[in-house]
Amino acid sequence: MPENDAAGQILARVDSGEMNSREALDQLWAQLPTVRIDEILGAWRGGELPTGHPMDGQLEQVGWHGKTFRSALDVQPLVCRGADGELYSNKELGNGEASLWHVEFRGEVTASMVYDGQAVIDHFKRVDDQTLMGIMNGKSSLVREHHFYFYLVRD
């Protein structure tokens, strides 16, 4: 995949783990295609696209593995790996679980995950057949000042 297209640039950023500017990630986001709920069902491993956001590094500290989209109304937003190595849905950290909706964000309708217990929405766009880019948005103090950027890879 060419490094000059948005997908190639995002994959290179995922591989490097280096710091990103929010502006650069926003420009890449704008070039990606939207996704429908049925296209993203399944289990996903996650990682962050660091920007200096206060959440950078925090998900790793709690053993975040990714997200599981079983159906539109059955979503585990914070699948973590316990000390015993087993995966579990961290309902305490997420204040419950979540659901999927088609939500307009930045003028486009795309699959988005709405947390049950907090004013946070994760919006998704396709990087390639196995990778999504996500932007965490909402009224929560986690994202009030700046969005949190992350990626998901099919597990």
C-alpha positions as CSV (number, residue, x, y, z in Angstrom):
1,M,0.0,0.0,0.0
2,P,1.5,3.4,-1.0
3,E,2.7,5.5,1.9
4,N,1.2,8.6,0.4
5,D,-2.4,7.6,0.8
6,A,-4.3,8.0,4.0
7,A,-4.6,4.3,4.8
8,G,-0.8,3.8,4.3
9,Q,0.0,6.8,6.4
10,I,-2.2,5.6,9.3
11,L,-0.7,2.1,9.1
12,A,2.8,3.5,9.2
13,R,1.8,5.6,12.3
14,V,0.4,2.5,13.9
15,D,3.6,0.6,13.3
16,S,5.8,3.4,14.5
17,G,3.9,4.2,17.7
18,E,5.3,7.8,17.4
19,M,3.6,11.0,18.6
20,N,1.1,12.4,16.1
21,S,-0.4,15.9,15.8
22,R,-4.2,16.0,16.1
23,E,-4.3,18.1,12.9
24,A,-2.5,15.4,10.9
25,L,-4.8,12.7,12.2
26,D,-7.8,14.8,11.5
27,Q,-6.7,15.3,7.9
28,L,-6.1,11.5,7.5
29,W,-9.5,10.8,9.1
30,A,-11.2,13.0,6.5
31,Q,-9.9,10.9,3.7
32,L,-11.1,7.5,5.0
33,P,-14.3,5.9,4.1
34,T,-17.1,5.5,6.6
35,V,-18.3,2.1,7.8
36,R,-21.7,0.5,8.6
37,I,-22.4,-1.4,11.8
38,D,-22.6,-4.8,10.0
39,E,-19.1,-4.3,8.6
40,I,-17.5,-4.0,12.0
41,L,-19.1,-6.8,14.0
42,G,-16.6,-9.1,15.7
43,A,-13.6,-8.9,18.0
44,W,-10.9,-6.2,17.6
45,R,-7.5,-5.6,19.2
46,G,-6.9,-1.9,19.9
47,G,-4.1,0.6,20.3
48,E,-3.7,4.3,20.5
49,L,-2.5,6.9,18.1
50,P,-0.7,9.1,20.7
51,T,-1.1,12.9,20.4
52,G,-0.2,14.0,24.0
53,H,-3.8,13.4,25.1
54,P,-4.2,12.8,28.9
55,M,-5.4,9.3,28.1
56,D,-2.3,8.4,26.2
57,G,-0.9,5.3,27.9
58,Q,-3.7,4.8,30.3
59,L,-5.5,2.1,28.4
60,E,-2.3,0.0,28.3
61,Q,-2.0,0.4,32.1
62,V,-5.4,-1.3,32.6
63,G,-4.6,-4.1,30.2
64,W,-6.9,-2.9,27.4
65,H,-7.0,-5.5,24.7
66,G,-9.7,-4.0,22.4
67,K,-13.4,-4.1,21.7
68,T,-16.0,-6.7,20.9
69,F,-19.0,-5.8,18.8
70,R,-21.3,-8.8,19.1
71,S,-24.3,-7.0,17.7
72,A,-25.6,-3.4,17.5
73,L,-26.9,-3.6,21.1
74,D,-24.3,-5.9,22.6
75,V,-20.9,-4.2,22.7
76,Q,-18.0,-4.7,25.1
77,P,-16.1,-1.4,24.7
78,L,-13.3,-2.2,27.1
79,V,-12.1,-5.7,26.7
80,C,-9.1,-6.1,29.0
81,R,-6.6,-8.9,29.8
82,G,-6.6,-9.8,33.5
83,A,-3.6,-10.9,35.6
84,D,-4.5,-14.5,34.8
85,G,-4.2,-13.7,31.1
86,E,-7.9,-14.1,30.4
87,L,-9.9,-11.5,28.5
88,Y,-12.9,-9.9,30.2
89,S,-15.3,-6.9,29.7
90,N,-14.2,-4.2,32.1
91,K,-17.7,-2.9,32.9
92,E,-16.5,-1.0,36.0
93,L,-14.0,1.1,34.0
94,G,-16.5,1.7,31.2
95,N,-19.5,2.4,33.5
96,G,-21.3,-0.5,31.8
97,E,-21.0,-1.5,28.2
98,A,-22.1,0.1,24.9
99,S,-24.2,-0.1,21.7
100,L,-23.5,0.7,18.0
101,W,-25.4,3.4,16.1
102,H,-25.0,5.2,12.8
103,V,-24.1,8.8,13.9
104,E,-23.2,11.9,12.0
105,F,-19.7,13.2,12.9
106,R,-18.0,15.9,11.0
107,G,-20.6,15.8,8.3
108,E,-20.6,12.1,7.6
109,V,-22.7,9.2,9.0
110,T,-20.5,6.3,10.2
111,A,-20.7,3.5,12.7
112,S,-20.2,4.8,16.2
113,M,-20.1,3.2,19.6
114,V,-22.1,4.9,22.4
115,Y,-21.2,4.1,26.0
116,D,-24.1,3.1,28.2
117,G,-22.8,4.9,31.3
118,Q,-20.9,7.9,30.2
119,A,-21.2,10.7,27.7
120,V,-18.7,9.3,25.2
121,I,-19.0,8.2,21.6
122,D,-16.3,6.4,19.6
123,H,-16.6,7.1,15.8
124,F,-15.0,4.6,13.3
125,K,-13.8,4.8,9.8
126,R,-12.1,2.1,7.6
127,V,-8.4,2.1,7.1
128,D,-8.4,-1.3,5.3
129,D,-10.3,-4.6,5.5
130,Q,-8.7,-5.4,8.9
131,T,-8.2,-2.0,10.5
132,L,-10.4,0.8,11.7
133,M,-9.4,4.3,12.9
134,G,-11.4,5.6,15.9
135,I,-12.0,9.0,17.4
136,M,-13.3,9.3,21.0
137,N,-15.7,12.2,21.3
138,G,-18.3,13.4,23.8
139,K,-19.1,15.5,26.8
140,S,-16.9,13.6,29.2
141,S,-13.9,15.3,30.8
142,L,-11.8,12.6,29.0
143,V,-12.5,14.3,25.6
144,R,-13.9,17.7,26.4
145,E,-10.7,19.6,25.4
146,H,-9.3,17.2,22.7
147,H,-10.3,14.0,21.0
148,F,-8.6,10.7,21.8
149,Y,-7.4,8.8,18.6
150,F,-7.0,5.1,18.4
151,Y,-7.1,2.1,16.0
152,L,-8.6,-1.3,16.0
153,V,-7.3,-4.4,14.2
154,R,-9.5,-7.5,13.6
155,D,-8.7,-10.1,16.3
